């Protein structure tokens, strides 16, 4: 028992005794059996993470989660459903539930996840909560569940974009969005709301095709929805820029959508940054590589991940026990590059 207490670092063991025990452990190359410890303590010190690292933003979120968990001696288990058209078009519920069950079978102490849908998961996330396993949602709130939330102040970011364009004399503005994703909806409402406060300014909203349309073997899937790609926003941007009174300033719901706007502008002989100003959202690694470089709303992905892990650890270790979920949003910043300029 003394050896066990010493290896756990308990203060009840005298310093010289602990040192002798640690010396022997090092000589024997002893490694603790975490599985046996989990049986005795009821805690595995593992955390399930259901996030697909498909782009630089998601990868940075995962980096923040790993950094915080590692600092507190917890091991993340990355486990997420395979993304495919079948998953999105009919198998989403059973697929996600299967992966959740696998994590529960591993006796993880908590789960951090990126919601695939903001209504359907409530049907089975309740099971996780009822088992006493804490949940933290990343990027998209789950108001119908008891999951804590770590994400971005999307409305603040959209207002930054609107102010940036309005301050440069733009009065015909547009928002390019997609799907029913709540983060996009928050950005749209805040952007159009801020534009409406400026005398003489107008805003148009255009939406990319439905995520379940145009399925092909090359379609990119994420979290159960077809990822709005530059080809989707290309069609929306073509319609937008062909219309009468075309906008001079555009906020895209994501950096990916800005690619389609760039291509549509090039087809019509419009110079980005001169004839048309474009702003993205996220500041993916690719944003600075575009020509011209994309002005965008930078989300603090690593901080989002670290806060998600911190919220979960507070639940696991009993520092926060209230049933009401907590919500933490990181404030974004605007990164000005060459894609925005004075209104023509």
Secondary structure, 3 states (H helix, E strand, C coil): CHHHHHHCCCCCCCHHHHHHHHHHHHHCCCCCCHHHHHHHHCCCCEEEEECCCCCHHHHHHHHHHHHHHHHCCCEEEECCCCCCHHHHHHHHHHHHHHHHHHHHHCCCCEEEECCCCCCCCHHHHHHHHHCCCEEEEECCCCCCCCCEEEEECHHHHHHHHHHHHHHCCCCEEEEEECCCCHHHHHHHHHHHHHHHCCCCCEEEEEECCCCCCCCCCCCCEECCEECCCHHHHHHHHHHHHHCCCCCCEEEECCHHHHHHHHHHHHHCCCCECCCEEEEEEECCHHHHHCCCCCEEEECCHHHHHHHHHHHHHHHHCCCCCCCCCCEEEECCEEECCCCCCCCC
